Amino acid sequence: QVQLVESGGGLVQPEGSLRLSCVVSRRLFNIYTMGWYRQAPGKQRELVVTINSGGSTNYADSVKGRFTISRDNAKNTVYLQMNSLKPEDTAVYYCKVSTPWGTEYWGQGTQVTVSS
């Protein structure tokens, strides 16, 4: 079983920044594809960004140029640096692991609220 623990959410003013972290409990972290997703109230969960084992990334258009994903394989951790935050970025942010053999695991989510 893989456990994911997210942290770093909170309340921030528009144009502010936050950095989310997701620590994965299992070995072989370096071969996993990691992703950040978000779900706003009344909306479906949506992709924010993914990063594969080779470091290739895929960003949603809505966050390109503002958010940056990175991973530290030595720490089994993936990060999401969020800059120039907007009220529409308010959501619960979830971390996801996708393994090469097709299984997926989700974290519990961390709330991000962008408001003045």
Backbone as XML, in Angstrom:
<?xml version="1.0"?>
<chain id="A" units="angstrom">
  <residue number="1" name="GLN">
    <atom name="N" x="0.835" y="-1.189" z="0.000"/>
    <atom name="CA" x="0.000" y="0.000" z="0.000"/>
    <atom name="C" x="0.881" y="1.253" z="0.000"/>
  </residue>
  <residue number="2" name="VAL">
    <atom name="N" x="0.485" y="2.213" z="-0.806"/>
    <atom name="CA" x="1.224" y="3.460" z="-0.908"/>
    <atom name="C" x="0.457" y="4.533" z="-0.155"/>
  </residue>
  <residue number="3" name="GLN">
    <atom name="N" x="1.152" y="5.286" z="0.642"/>
    <atom name="CA" x="0.529" y="6.410" z="1.342"/>
    <atom name="C" x="1.132" y="7.713" z="0.844"/>
  </residue>
  <residue number="4" name="LEU">
    <atom name="N" x="0.274" y="8.691" z="0.654"/>
    <atom name="CA" x="0.697" y="10.004" z="0.217"/>
    <atom name="C" x="0.234" y="11.022" z="1.257"/>
  </residue>
  <residue number="5" name="VAL">
    <atom name="N" x="1.132" y="11.899" z="1.645"/>
    <atom name="CA" x="0.796" y="12.924" z="2.622"/>
    <atom name="C" x="1.098" y="14.283" z="2.019"/>
  </residue>
  <residue number="6" name="GLU">
    <atom name="N" x="0.033" y="15.072" z="1.827"/>
    <atom name="CA" x="0.182" y="16.409" z="1.257"/>
    <atom name="C" x="0.251" y="17.438" z="2.374"/>
  </residue>
  <residue number="7" name="SER">
    <atom name="N" x="0.901" y="18.527" z="2.084"/>
    <atom name="CA" x="0.964" y="19.640" z="3.025"/>
    <atom name="C" x="1.230" y="20.924" z="2.258"/>
  </residue>
  <residue number="8" name="GLY">
    <atom name="N" x="1.047" y="22.048" z="2.947"/>
    <atom name="CA" x="1.391" y="23.331" z="2.345"/>
    <atom name="C" x="0.213" y="24.186" z="1.931"/>
  </residue>
  <residue number="9" name="GLY">
    <atom name="N" x="-0.987" y="23.658" z="2.034"/>
    <atom name="CA" x="-2.146" y="24.460" z="1.668"/>
    <atom name="C" x="-2.418" y="25.545" z="2.693"/>
  </residue>
  <residue number="10" name="GLY">
    <atom name="N" x="-3.371" y="26.412" z="2.359"/>
    <atom name="CA" x="-3.724" y="27.474" z="3.278"/>
    <atom name="C" x="-4.458" y="28.594" z="2.589"/>
  </residue>
  <residue number="11" name="LEU">
    <atom name="N" x="-4.555" y="29.698" z="3.297"/>
    <atom name="CA" x="-5.231" y="30.901" z="2.788"/>
    <atom name="C" x="-4.171" y="31.888" z="2.310"/>
  </residue>
  <residue number="12" name="VAL">
    <atom name="N" x="-4.355" y="32.398" z="1.102"/>
    <atom name="CA" x="-3.399" y="33.337" z="0.543"/>
    <atom name="C" x="-4.165" y="34.402" z="-0.234"/>
  </residue>
  <residue number="13" name="GLN">
    <atom name="N" x="-3.615" y="35.584" z="-0.293"/>
    <atom name="CA" x="-4.240" y="36.667" z="-1.041"/>
    <atom name="C" x="-3.974" y="36.503" z="-2.537"/>
  </residue>
  <residue number="14" name="PRO">
    <atom name="N" x="-4.828" y="37.070" z="-3.357"/>
    <atom name="CA" x="-4.565" y="37.039" z="-4.809"/>
    <atom name="C" x="-3.176" y="37.585" z="-5.127"/>
  </residue>
  <residue number="15" name="GLU">
    <atom name="N" x="-2.551" y="36.955" z="-6.104"/>
    <atom name="CA" x="-1.167" y="37.243" z="-6.526"/>
    <atom name="C" x="-0.114" y="36.688" z="-5.556"/>
  </residue>
  <residue number="16" name="GLY">
    <atom name="N" x="-0.576" y="36.021" z="-4.518"/>
    <atom name="CA" x="0.358" y="35.415" z="-3.586"/>
    <atom name="C" x="0.875" y="34.075" z="-4.077"/>
  </residue>
  <residue number="17" name="SER">
    <atom name="N" x="1.687" y="33.421" z="-3.229"/>
    <atom name="CA" x="2.317" y="32.151" z="-3.585"/>
    <atom name="C" x="2.146" y="31.140" z="-2.467"/>
  </residue>
  <residue number="18" name="LEU">
    <atom name="N" x="2.128" y="29.876" z="-2.858"/>
    <atom name="CA" x="2.143" y="28.751" z="-1.935"/>
    <atom name="C" x="2.963" y="27.640" z="-2.560"/>
  </residue>
  <residue number="19" name="ARG">
    <atom name="N" x="3.529" y="26.795" z="-1.707"/>
    <atom name="CA" x="4.205" y="25.599" z="-2.206"/>
    <atom name="C" x="3.606" y="24.387" z="-1.516"/>
  </residue>
  <residue number="20" name="LEU">
    <atom name="N" x="3.077" y="23.497" z="-2.313"/>
    <atom name="CA" x="2.536" y="22.249" z="-1.811"/>
    <atom name="C" x="3.603" y="21.162" z="-1.888"/>
  </residue>
  <residue number="21" name="SER">
    <atom name="N" x="3.541" y="20.240" z="-0.926"/>
    <atom name="CA" x="4.441" y="19.089" z="-0.913"/>
    <atom name="C" x="3.623" y="17.816" z="-0.805"/>
  </residue>
  <residue number="22" name="CYS">
    <atom name="N" x="4.152" y="16.760" z="-1.377"/>
    <atom name="CA" x="3.514" y="15.445" z="-1.281"/>
    <atom name="C" x="4.609" y="14.409" z="-1.071"/>
  </residue>
  <residue number="23" name="VAL">
    <atom name="N" x="4.578" y="13.773" z="0.086"/>
    <atom name="CA" x="5.562" y="12.743" z="0.407"/>
    <atom name="C" x="4.927" y="11.375" z="0.190"/>
  </residue>
  <residue number="24" name="VAL">
    <atom name="N" x="5.634" y="10.524" z="-0.525"/>
    <atom name="CA" x="5.145" y="9.184" z="-0.855"/>
    <atom name="C" x="5.890" y="8.167" z="-0.004"/>
  </residue>
  <residue number="25" name="SER">
    <atom name="N" x="5.138" y="7.224" z="0.560"/>
    <atom name="CA" x="5.722" y="6.323" z="1.550"/>
    <atom name="C" x="6.486" y="5.157" z="0.956"/>
  </residue>
  <residue number="26" name="ARG">
    <atom name="N" x="6.329" y="4.922" z="-0.311"/>
    <atom name="CA" x="6.827" y="3.666" z="-0.870"/>
    <atom name="C" x="8.132" y="3.849" z="-1.637"/>
  </residue>
  <residue number="27" name="ARG">
    <atom name="N" x="8.903" y="2.780" z="-1.728"/>
    <atom name="CA" x="10.108" y="2.779" z="-2.536"/>
    <atom name="C" x="9.750" y="2.847" z="-4.016"/>
  </residue>
  <residue number="28" name="LEU">
    <atom name="N" x="10.760" y="2.967" z="-4.832"/>
    <atom name="CA" x="10.618" y="3.053" z="-6.290"/>
    <atom name="C" x="9.906" y="4.326" z="-6.705"/>
  </residue>
  <residue number="29" name="PHE">
    <atom name="N" x="9.923" y="5.325" z="-5.832"/>
    <atom name="CA" x="9.297" y="6.611" z="-6.142"/>
    <atom name="C" x="9.787" y="7.141" z="-7.482"/>
  </residue>
  <residue number="30" name="ASN">
    <atom name="N" x="11.050" y="6.898" z="-7.795"/>
    <atom name="CA" x="11.639" y="7.499" z="-8.982"/>
    <atom name="C" x="11.025" y="6.989" z="-10.273"/>
  </residue>
  <residue number="31" name="ILE">
    <atom name="N" x="10.320" y="5.863" z="-10.260"/>
    <atom name="CA" x="9.724" y="5.348" z="-11.494"/>
    <atom name="C" x="8.254" y="5.721" z="-11.631"/>
  </residue>
  <residue number="32" name="TYR">
    <atom name="N" x="7.707" y="6.387" z="-10.632"/>
    <atom name="CA" x="6.287" y="6.739" z="-10.684"/>
    <atom name="C" x="6.065" y="8.024" z="-11.457"/>
  </residue>
  <residue number="33" name="THR">
    <atom name="N" x="4.909" y="8.124" z="-12.090"/>
    <atom name="CA" x="4.421" y="9.408" z="-12.571"/>
    <atom name="C" x="3.640" y="10.059" z="-11.438"/>
  </residue>
  <residue number="34" name="MET">
    <atom name="N" x="3.962" y="11.291" z="-11.153"/>
    <atom name="CA" x="3.299" y="12.023" z="-10.077"/>
    <atom name="C" x="2.426" y="13.113" z="-10.681"/>
  </residue>
  <residue number="35" name="GLY">
    <atom name="N" x="1.332" y="13.379" z="-10.001"/>
    <atom name="CA" x="0.441" y="14.406" z="-10.515"/>
    <atom name="C" x="-0.210" y="15.203" z="-9.409"/>
  </residue>
  <residue number="36" name="TRP">
    <atom name="N" x="-0.553" y="16.415" z="-9.741"/>
    <atom name="CA" x="-1.387" y="17.254" z="-8.875"/>
    <atom name="C" x="-2.711" y="17.495" z="-9.588"/>
  </residue>
  <residue number="37" name="TYR">
    <atom name="N" x="-3.780" y="17.329" z="-8.851"/>
    <atom name="CA" x="-5.124" y="17.564" z="-9.349"/>
    <atom name="C" x="-5.836" y="18.481" z="-8.351"/>
  </residue>
  <residue number="38" name="ARG">
    <atom name="N" x="-6.934" y="19.057" z="-8.783"/>
    <atom name="CA" x="-7.685" y="19.907" z="-7.861"/>
    <atom name="C" x="-9.179" y="19.778" z="-8.116"/>
  </residue>
  <residue number="39" name="GLN">
    <atom name="N" x="-9.917" y="20.047" z="-7.068"/>
    <atom name="CA" x="-11.374" y="19.991" z="-7.160"/>
    <atom name="C" x="-11.964" y="21.166" z="-6.410"/>
  </residue>
  <residue number="40" name="ALA">
    <atom name="N" x="-12.633" y="22.029" z="-7.156"/>
    <atom name="CA" x="-13.321" y="23.178" z="-6.567"/>
    <atom name="C" x="-14.747" y="22.769" z="-6.199"/>
  </residue>
  <residue number="41" name="PRO">
    <atom name="N" x="-15.367" y="23.480" z="-5.276"/>
    <atom name="CA" x="-16.746" y="23.134" z="-4.874"/>
    <atom name="C" x="-17.694" y="23.102" z="-6.069"/>
  </residue>
  <residue number="42" name="GLY">
    <atom name="N" x="-18.445" y="22.023" z="-6.187"/>
    <atom name="CA" x="-19.418" y="21.904" z="-7.267"/>
    <atom name="C" x="-18.833" y="21.558" z="-8.618"/>
  </residue>
  <residue number="43" name="LYS">
    <atom name="N" x="-17.531" y="21.299" z="-8.664"/>
    <atom name="CA" x="-16.891" y="20.990" z="-9.942"/>
    <atom name="C" x="-16.212" y="19.633" z="-9.887"/>
  </residue>
  <residue number="44" name="GLN">
    <atom name="N" x="-15.904" y="19.097" z="-11.068"/>
    <atom name="CA" x="-15.191" y="17.835" z="-11.133"/>
    <atom name="C" x="-13.713" y="18.041" z="-10.843"/>
  </residue>
  <residue number="45" name="ARG">
    <atom name="N" x="-13.088" y="16.971" z="-10.401"/>
    <atom name="CA" x="-11.648" y="17.013" z="-10.194"/>
    <atom name="C" x="-10.963" y="17.176" z="-11.542"/>
  </residue>
  <residue number="46" name="GLU">
    <atom name="N" x="-9.952" y="18.028" z="-11.578"/>
    <atom name="CA" x="-9.272" y="18.294" z="-12.836"/>
    <atom name="C" x="-7.761" y="18.205" z="-12.680"/>
  </residue>
  <residue number="47" name="LEU">
    <atom name="N" x="-7.113" y="17.921" z="-13.782"/>
    <atom name="CA" x="-5.657" y="17.849" z="-13.814"/>
    <atom name="C" x="-5.068" y="19.236" z="-13.663"/>
  </residue>
  <residue number="48" name="VAL">
    <atom name="N" x="-4.041" y="19.337" z="-12.828"/>
    <atom name="CA" x="-3.250" y="20.565" z="-12.751"/>
    <atom name="C" x="-1.948" y="20.354" z="-13.516"/>
  </residue>
  <residue number="49" name="VAL">
    <atom name="N" x="-1.221" y="19.304" z="-13.141"/>
    <atom name="CA" x="0.056" y="19.028" z="-13.799"/>
    <atom name="C" x="0.511" y="17.623" z="-13.444"/>
  </residue>
  <residue number="50" name="THR">
    <atom name="N" x="1.252" y="17.000" z="-14.356"/>
    <atom name="CA" x="1.897" y="15.730" z="-14.061"/>
    <atom name="C" x="3.382" y="15.835" z="-14.399"/>
  </residue>
  <residue number="51" name="ILE">
    <atom name="N" x="4.154" y="14.950" z="-13.767"/>
    <atom name="CA" x="5.578" y="14.830" z="-14.078"/>
    <atom name="C" x="5.923" y="13.352" z="-14.080"/>
  </residue>
  <residue number="52" name="ASN">
    <atom name="N" x="6.557" y="12.886" z="-15.162"/>
    <atom name="CA" x="6.868" y="11.462" z="-15.220"/>
    <atom name="C" x="8.259" y="11.192" z="-14.674"/>
  </residue>
  <residue number="53" name="SER">
    <atom name="N" x="8.660" y="9.924" z="-14.752"/>
    <atom name="CA" x="9.936" y="9.528" z="-14.172"/>
    <atom name="C" x="11.117" y="10.188" z="-14.878"/>
  </residue>
  <residue number="54" name="GLY">
    <atom name="N" x="10.925" y="10.580" z="-16.123"/>
    <atom name="CA" x="12.000" y="11.244" z="-16.867"/>
    <atom name="C" x="12.031" y="12.750" z="-16.697"/>
  </residue>
  <residue number="55" name="GLY">
    <atom name="N" x="11.050" y="13.269" z="-15.953"/>
    <atom name="CA" x="10.992" y="14.700" z="-15.724"/>
    <atom name="C" x="10.124" y="15.473" z="-16.694"/>
  </residue>
  <residue number="56" name="SER">
    <atom name="N" x="9.489" y="14.785" z="-17.633"/>
    <atom name="CA" x="8.598" y="15.478" z="-18.559"/>
    <atom name="C" x="7.321" y="15.894" z="-17.852"/>
  </residue>
  <residue number="57" name="THR">
    <atom name="N" x="6.855" y="17.077" z="-18.182"/>
    <atom name="CA" x="5.693" y="17.639" z="-17.489"/>
    <atom name="C" x="4.547" y="17.918" z="-18.452"/>
  </residue>
  <residue number="58" name="ASN">
    <atom name="N" x="3.354" y="17.962" z="-17.891"/>
    <atom name="CA" x="2.155" y="18.281" z="-18.654"/>
    <atom name="C" x="1.285" y="19.182" z="-17.793"/>
  </residue>
  <residue number="59" name="TYR">
    <atom name="N" x="1.166" y="20.450" z="-18.168"/>
    <atom name="CA" x="0.433" y="21.431" z="-17.387"/>
    <atom name="C" x="-0.930" y="21.720" z="-18.001"/>
  </residue>
  <residue number="60" name="ALA">
    <atom name="N" x="-1.898" y="21.959" z="-17.154"/>
    <atom name="CA" x="-3.164" y="22.493" z="-17.625"/>
    <atom name="C" x="-2.935" y="23.919" z="-18.124"/>
  </residue>
  <residue number="61" name="ASP">
    <atom name="N" x="-3.648" y="24.304" z="-19.154"/>
    <atom name="CA" x="-3.461" y="25.650" z="-19.719"/>
    <atom name="C" x="-3.688" y="26.742" z="-18.674"/>
  </residue>
  <residue number="62" name="SER">
    <atom name="N" x="-4.595" y="26.494" z="-17.761"/>
    <atom name="CA" x="-4.968" y="27.519" z="-16.782"/>
    <atom name="C" x="-3.856" y="27.853" z="-15.796"/>
  </residue>
  <residue number="63" name="VAL">
    <atom name="N" x="-2.847" y="26.982" z="-15.694"/>
    <atom name="CA" x="-1.782" y="27.220" z="-14.711"/>
    <atom name="C" x="-0.413" y="27.415" z="-15.350"/>
  </residue>
  <residue number="64" name="LYS">
    <atom name="N" x="-0.324" y="27.266" z="-16.656"/>
    <atom name="CA" x="0.964" y="27.419" z="-17.335"/>
    <atom name="C" x="1.543" y="28.806" z="-17.066"/>
  </residue>
  <residue number="65" name="GLY">
    <atom name="N" x="2.829" y="28.811" z="-16.745"/>
    <atom name="CA" x="3.511" y="30.067" z="-16.463"/>
    <atom name="C" x="3.373" y="30.549" z="-15.034"/>
  </residue>
  <residue number="66" name="ARG">
    <atom name="N" x="2.487" y="29.915" z="-14.278"/>
    <atom name="CA" x="2.289" y="30.321" z="-12.874"/>
    <atom name="C" x="2.671" y="29.208" z="-11.894"/>
  </residue>
  <residue number="67" name="PHE">
    <atom name="N" x="2.413" y="27.979" z="-12.261"/>
    <atom name="CA" x="2.694" y="26.835" z="-11.384"/>
    <atom name="C" x="3.895" y="26.064" z="-11.925"/>
  </residue>
  <residue number="68" name="THR">
    <atom name="N" x="4.673" y="25.480" z="-10.999"/>
    <atom name="CA" x="5.810" y="24.659" z="-11.386"/>
    <atom name="C" x="5.844" y="23.401" z="-10.537"/>
  </residue>
  <residue number="69" name="ILE">
    <atom name="N" x="5.899" y="22.263" z="-11.196"/>
    <atom name="CA" x="6.025" y="20.991" z="-10.491"/>
    <atom name="C" x="7.489" y="20.576" z="-10.489"/>
  </residue>
  <residue number="70" name="SER">
    <atom name="N" x="7.900" y="19.946" z="-9.405"/>
    <atom name="CA" x="9.251" y="19.402" z="-9.329"/>
    <atom name="C" x="9.214" y="18.162" z="-8.436"/>
  </residue>
  <residue number="71" name="ARG">
    <atom name="N" x="10.253" y="17.371" z="-8.553"/>
    <atom name="CA" x="10.312" y="16.171" z="-7.716"/>
    <atom name="C" x="11.727" y="15.986" z="-7.182"/>
  </residue>
  <residue number="72" name="ASP">
    <atom name="N" x="11.795" y="15.464" z="-5.969"/>
    <atom name="CA" x="13.059" y="15.123" z="-5.331"/>
    <atom name="C" x="13.007" y="13.631" z="-5.040"/>
  </residue>
  <residue number="73" name="ASN">
    <atom name="N" x="13.623" y="12.841" z="-5.899"/>
    <atom name="CA" x="13.531" y="11.385" z="-5.751"/>
    <atom name="C" x="14.223" y="10.890" z="-4.495"/>
  </residue>
  <residue number="74" name="ALA">
    <atom name="N" x="15.223" y="11.604" z="-4.031"/>
    <atom name="CA" x="15.917" y="11.193" z="-2.810"/>
    <atom name="C" x="15.019" y="11.333" z="-1.579"/>
  </residue>
  <residue number="75" name="LYS">
    <atom name="N" x="14.033" y="12.222" z="-1.667"/>
    <atom name="CA" x="13.127" y="12.459" z="-0.545"/>
    <atom name="C" x="11.726" y="11.910" z="-0.803"/>
  </residue>
  <residue number="76" name="ASN">
    <atom name="N" x="11.550" y="11.202" z="-1.919"/>
    <atom name="CA" x="10.221" y="10.670" z="-2.258"/>
    <atom name="C" x="9.154" y="11.760" z="-2.217"/>
  </residue>
  <residue number="77" name="THR">
    <atom name="N" x="9.489" y="12.917" z="-2.718"/>
    <atom name="CA" x="8.619" y="14.074" z="-2.582"/>
    <atom name="C" x="8.418" y="14.775" z="-3.918"/>
  </residue>
  <residue number="78" name="VAL">
    <atom name="N" x="7.187" y="15.209" z="-4.145"/>
    <atom name="CA" x="6.878" y="16.042" z="-5.295"/>
    <atom name="C" x="6.331" y="17.364" z="-4.769"/>
  </residue>
  <residue number="79" name="TYR">
    <atom name="N" x="6.683" y="18.432" z="-5.450"/>
    <atom name="CA" x="6.300" y="19.775" z="-5.026"/>
    <atom name="C" x="5.461" y="20.450" z="-6.108"/>
  </residue>
  <residue number="80" name="LEU">
    <atom name="N" x="4.647" y="21.397" z="-5.657"/>
    <atom name="CA" x="3.931" y="22.252" z="-6.591"/>
    <atom name="C" x="4.099" y="23.685" z="-6.106"/>
  </residue>
  <residue number="81" name="GLN">
    <atom name="N" x="4.916" y="24.442" z="-6.827"/>
    <atom name="CA" x="5.090" y="25.848" z="-6.534"/>
    <atom name="C" x="4.019" y="26.623" z="-7.282"/>
  </residue>
  <residue number="82" name="MET">
    <atom name="N" x="3.212" y="27.373" z="-6.554"/>
    <atom name="CA" x="2.101" y="28.106" z="-7.149"/>
    <atom name="C" x="2.326" y="29.598" z="-6.934"/>
  </residue>
  <residue number="83" name="ASN">
    <atom name="N" x="2.479" y="30.310" z="-8.014"/>
    <atom name="CA" x="2.687" y="31.761" z="-7.972"/>
    <atom name="C" x="1.527" y="32.469" z="-8.658"/>
  </residue>
  <residue number="84" name="SER">
    <atom name="N" x="1.424" y="33.753" z="-8.399"/>
    <atom name="CA" x="0.379" y="34.578" z="-9.016"/>
    <atom name="C" x="-0.990" y="33.936" z="-8.869"/>
  </residue>
  <residue number="85" name="LEU">
    <atom name="N" x="-1.288" y="33.506" z="-7.674"/>
    <atom name="CA" x="-2.534" y="32.783" z="-7.435"/>
    <atom name="C" x="-3.746" y="33.665" z="-7.659"/>
  </residue>
  <residue number="86" name="LYS">
    <atom name="N" x="-4.801" y="33.035" z="-8.165"/>
    <atom name="CA" x="-6.047" y="33.714" z="-8.464"/>
    <atom name="C" x="-7.175" y="33.100" z="-7.648"/>
  </residue>
  <residue number="87" name="PRO">
    <atom name="N" x="-8.242" y="33.838" z="-7.414"/>
    <atom name="CA" x="-9.379" y="33.254" z="-6.684"/>
    <atom name="C" x="-9.885" y="31.966" z="-7.326"/>
  </residue>
  <residue number="88" name="GLU">
    <atom name="N" x="-9.818" y="31.861" z="-8.628"/>
    <atom name="CA" x="-10.290" y="30.642" z="-9.301"/>
    <atom name="C" x="-9.367" y="29.445" z="-9.093"/>
  </residue>
  <residue number="89" name="ASP">
    <atom name="N" x="-8.216" y="29.641" z="-8.459"/>
    <atom name="CA" x="-7.357" y="28.523" z="-8.092"/>
    <atom name="C" x="-7.808" y="27.881" z="-6.775"/>
  </residue>
  <residue number="90" name="THR">
    <atom name="N" x="-8.772" y="28.479" z="-6.118"/>
    <atom name="CA" x="-9.282" y="27.919" z="-4.867"/>
    <atom name="C" x="-9.866" y="26.533" z="-5.097"/>
  </residue>
  <residue number="91" name="ALA">
    <atom name="N" x="-9.368" y="25.571" z="-4.343"/>
    <atom name="CA" x="-9.787" y="24.177" z="-4.513"/>
    <atom name="C" x="-9.076" y="23.319" z="-3.477"/>
  </residue>
  <residue number="92" name="VAL">
    <atom name="N" x="-9.502" y="22.082" z="-3.393"/>
    <atom name="CA" x="-8.731" y="21.071" z="-2.679"/>
    <atom name="C" x="-7.763" y="20.470" z="-3.688"/>
  </residue>
  <residue number="93" name="TYR">
    <atom name="N" x="-6.496" y="20.460" z="-3.337"/>
    <atom name="CA" x="-5.455" y="19.945" z="-4.223"/>
    <atom name="C" x="-5.053" y="18.546" z="-3.765"/>
  </residue>
  <residue number="94" name="TYR">
    <atom name="N" x="-5.012" y="17.643" z="-4.735"/>
    <atom name="CA" x="-4.708" y="16.247" z="-4.464"/>
    <atom name="C" x="-3.449" y="15.817" z="-5.210"/>
  </residue>
  <residue number="95" name="CYS">
    <atom name="N" x="-2.671" y="14.991" z="-4.553"/>
    <atom name="CA" x="-1.497" y="14.387" z="-5.146"/>
    <atom name="C" x="-1.861" y="12.968" z="-5.588"/>
  </residue>
  <residue number="96" name="LYS">
    <atom name="N" x="-1.331" y="12.557" z="-6.723"/>
    <atom name="CA" x="-1.616" y="11.213" z="-7.216"/>
    <atom name="C" x="-0.348" y="10.538" z="-7.696"/>
  </residue>
  <residue number="97" name="VAL">
    <atom name="N" x="-0.251" y="9.240" z="-7.365"/>
    <atom name="CA" x="0.807" y="8.378" z="-7.869"/>
    <atom name="C" x="0.225" y="7.477" z="-8.948"/>
  </residue>
  <residue number="98" name="SER">
    <atom name="N" x="0.914" y="7.371" z="-10.066"/>
    <atom name="CA" x="0.565" y="6.398" z="-11.100"/>
    <atom name="C" x="1.781" y="5.505" z="-11.307"/>
  </residue>
  <residue number="99" name="THR">
    <atom name="N" x="1.590" y="4.198" z="-11.088"/>
    <atom name="CA" x="2.711" y="3.271" z="-11.204"/>
    <atom name="C" x="2.794" y="2.714" z="-12.624"/>
  </residue>
  <residue number="100" name="PRO">
    <atom name="N" x="3.946" y="2.189" z="-13.020"/>
    <atom name="CA" x="4.073" y="1.624" z="-14.368"/>
    <atom name="C" x="3.174" y="0.409" z="-14.585"/>
  </residue>
  <residue number="101" name="TRP">
    <atom name="N" x="2.741" y="-0.230" z="-13.513"/>
    <atom name="CA" x="1.896" y="-1.414" z="-13.669"/>
    <atom name="C" x="0.415" y="-1.080" z="-13.543"/>
  </residue>
  <residue number="102" name="GLY">
    <atom name="N" x="0.060" y="0.215" z="-13.581"/>
    <atom name="CA" x="-1.328" y="0.607" z="-13.760"/>
    <atom name="C" x="-2.108" y="0.965" z="-12.521"/>
  </residue>
  <residue number="103" name="THR">
    <atom name="N" x="-1.507" y="0.886" z="-11.351"/>
    <atom name="CA" x="-2.243" y="1.247" z="-10.152"/>
    <atom name="C" x="-2.081" y="2.738" z="-9.854"/>
  </residue>
  <residue number="104" name="GLU">
    <atom name="N" x="-3.060" y="3.264" z="-9.160"/>
    <atom name="CA" x="-3.058" y="4.677" z="-8.798"/>
    <atom name="C" x="-3.369" y="4.835" z="-7.316"/>
  </residue>
  <residue number="105" name="TYR">
    <atom name="N" x="-2.769" y="5.856" z="-6.722"/>
    <atom name="CA" x="-3.011" y="6.156" z="-5.320"/>
    <atom name="C" x="-3.182" y="7.672" z="-5.176"/>
  </residue>
  <residue number="106" name="TRP">
    <atom name="N" x="-4.083" y="8.035" z="-4.270"/>
    <atom name="CA" x="-4.383" y="9.443" z="-4.046"/>
    <atom name="C" x="-4.073" y="9.840" z="-2.612"/>
  </residue>
  <residue number="107" name="GLY">
    <atom name="N" x="-3.676" y="11.092" z="-2.461"/>
    <atom name="CA" x="-3.541" y="11.649" z="-1.142"/>
    <atom name="C" x="-4.884" y="12.129" z="-0.613"/>
  </residue>
  <residue number="108" name="GLN">
    <atom name="N" x="-4.869" y="12.649" z="0.601"/>
    <atom name="CA" x="-6.109" y="13.056" z="1.249"/>
    <atom name="C" x="-6.560" y="14.455" z="0.830"/>
  </residue>
  <residue number="109" name="GLY">
    <atom name="N" x="-5.679" y="15.204" z="0.199"/>
    <atom name="CA" x="-6.008" y="16.539" z="-0.263"/>
    <atom name="C" x="-5.611" y="17.617" z="0.725"/>
  </residue>
  <residue number="110" name="THR">
    <atom name="N" x="-5.327" y="18.791" z="0.184"/>
    <atom name="CA" x="-5.004" y="19.949" z="1.008"/>
    <atom name="C" x="-5.736" y="21.157" z="0.421"/>
  </residue>
  <residue number="111" name="GLN">
    <atom name="N" x="-6.353" y="21.934" z="1.292"/>
    <atom name="CA" x="-7.181" y="23.059" z="0.845"/>
    <atom name="C" x="-6.311" y="24.262" z="0.518"/>
  </residue>
  <residue number="112" name="VAL">
    <atom name="N" x="-6.568" y="24.842" z="-0.633"/>
    <atom name="CA" x="-5.958" y="26.105" z="-1.028"/>
    <atom name="C" x="-7.085" y="27.110" z="-1.246"/>
  </residue>
  <residue number="113" name="THR">
    <atom name="N" x="-7.021" y="28.213" z="-0.529"/>
    <atom name="CA" x="-8.030" y="29.257" z="-0.658"/>
    <atom name="C" x="-7.336" y="30.564" z="-1.024"/>
  </residue>
  <residue number="114" name="VAL">
    <atom name="N" x="-7.766" y="31.151" z="-2.128"/>
    <atom name="CA" x="-7.199" y="32.415" z="-2.592"/>
    <atom name="C" x="-8.273" y="33.483" z="-2.440"/>
  </residue>
  <residue number="115" name="SER">
    <atom name="N" x="-8.057" y="34.379" z="-1.507"/>
    <atom name="CA" x="-9.075" y="35.379" z="-1.214"/>
    <atom name="C" x="-8.446" y="36.572" z="-0.509"/>
  </residue>
  <residue number="116" name="SER">
    <atom name="N" x="-9.007" y="37.729" z="-0.771"/>
    <atom name="CA" x="-8.552" y="38.935" z="-0.075"/>
    <atom name="C" x="-9.384" y="39.167" z="1.183"/>
  </residue>
</chain>
